[in-house]
Amino acid sequence: MNPTRPTTSPLSPAFAGHGHVTFLGAGPGDPGLLTLRAVEALAGADVLIAEPEVLEVVRGHARAGVSTPELTIVDEASTTAGVPVLRDAANLVMEAARGGRRVVRAVTGDPGLDGNAGAEMLACATEGIPFEVVPGVATAVGVPAYAGVPLRDAQGTDVRFVDARTADERCWTEVGASDGTVVVSTSLDSVAAAAGELVAAGRKPDTPLTVTIAGTTTRQRTWNATLGTIAQVFKQGKVLPSPEGHRPVIAVVGERSAPAQRDQLSWFESKPLFGWRVLVPRTKEQAASLSDQLRSYGAVPHEVPTIAVEPPRTPQQMERAVKGLVTGRYEWIAFTSVNAVKAVREKFEEYGLDARAFAGIKVAAVGEQTAAALVDFGVKPDLVPSGEQSAAGLLEDWPPYDPVFDPIDRVFLPRADIATETLVAGLIELGWEVDDVTAYRTVRASPPPADTREAIKGGGFDAVLFTSSSTVRNLVGIAGKPHNVTVIACIGPATAKTAEEHGLRVDVLSPEPSVHKLAEALADFGLRRREAALEAGDPVTRPSERRPGARRRRTT
């Protein structure tokens, strides 16, 4: 047994034939805060019972077909107050476990701090149902960390945690008499009342206070105030009254939450694209790494396919070419896109072939993403452009045909039906014969859902990334033209020209024809925009938060 792995699978041999329950802490909301053990437990679950707030956080790590019964709100008083209590979870957990299933019960934060989870653990123990606990990042600890509010200093300040919903007079008196840091779990519309309790218990009205809502997510927002001014800050900022007043918040009271300190330590909300909704008009597979990069800048990517990929109308040409790979017809095969790799891979699988069929054949990839798709297939490309990631860049590095060193003079080029002739003409000029084969067809994708189309046309997106001229034409064709407040970012001059021809103002142009450089350029734009607002003493807002019809100040 590996000594570094003290945990076991959700169903160890000792529990074979019996149900098993994993009580799992899903953290405050950021999916990246799930532990490795949590991900492992989710992958083995038959039934996933999660609080609504964390269902999307954990569901992506569960296997396909996992059962996710919906929790029912049964507490009328809590429903009226806007803070529903989910009391049927224990029944769902026990029913599934009695049936011999592997159950994951996911709660917000840490299960050790969740009273309902504790009661459910006791029910399992009473019935002899084996269970385990996977700790998570506690909300009261994780949210201040993301808000840039350290809870302790080098002198070891005391930290007290208070749940305002259950705190009694004795609790308030104890924390009011302390000069340590107090972390209060409460709701947005109850913050002022909690501040009043602390002042009444002895804390000074000028004690610094920070309040964070939707902590650790890209909807996070933090207010700086004092115990005595928080009600006024909310009123002046029109934070309250609000229909979302019941939403949970974490308030931190004490010198560690001083505004001057948070200005320096607010690492999360100061990300260059924090909270920006960015439209990525590519398929989910193509957009995966780009979306991850955007998230690292604080953005919320929204992937909208503009192109659908379909097989060629006549597959015979592709079939002959793949057979030619096996029989030694080609010296080179050149892949110009991830879709081309996918098309050849699917044809290989159809014939029962694998990457070994490329033995003895030189392989070229037009760019890094295409090369990565080949590596995933088990093929390391021999040639990737050292400069521009394009057909022209590939031609600059492609060797001319040499009858002495090249026993075969033929290149297999699987590509889209609408691809340009640049690569074919260049290879012929270098002395090569080219089998130019349609491996797949690109067609315009179906329109996105109505709410996405409305957001595109109505200014609901902060930015859109155009990675080719076809993405411009197709997005406008299936969803309409992006609103004037939306920042338009283009991968190169040709794409920018197409955008301008469609009446769009181009704000960001990538310095290189790379989707990752394009994302970097958008982040630089967002950072300059943020710095300009702070320098002018203006609040930092997203482009979509500008008033309709307001004159835009262009950032260069």
Secondary structure by P-SEA (a helix, b strand, c coil): cccccccccccccccccbbbbbbccccccccccccaaaaaaaaaccbbbbccccccccccccccccbbbbbbbccaaaaaaccccccaaaaaaaaaaaaccbbbbbbcccccccaaaaaaaaaaaaacccbbbbbccccccaaaaaaccccccccccbbbbbccccccaaaaaaaaacccbbbbbbcccaaaaaaaaaaaaccccccbbbbbcccccccbbbbbbccccaaaaaaaacccccccccbbbbbbbcccccaaaaaaccccccccccccbbbbccccccaaaaaaaaaaaccbbbbbbcbbbbccccaaaaaaaaaaaaaccccccccccaaaaaaaaaaaaaacccccccccbbbbbccaaaaaaaaaacccccccccccccaaaaaaaccccccccccccbbbbbbcccccaaaaaaaaaacccccccccbbbcccccccaaaaaaaaaccccccccccaaaaaaaaaccccccccbbbbbccaaaaaaaaaaccccccccccccaaaaaaaaaaaaaaaaaaaaaacccccccccccccccccccc
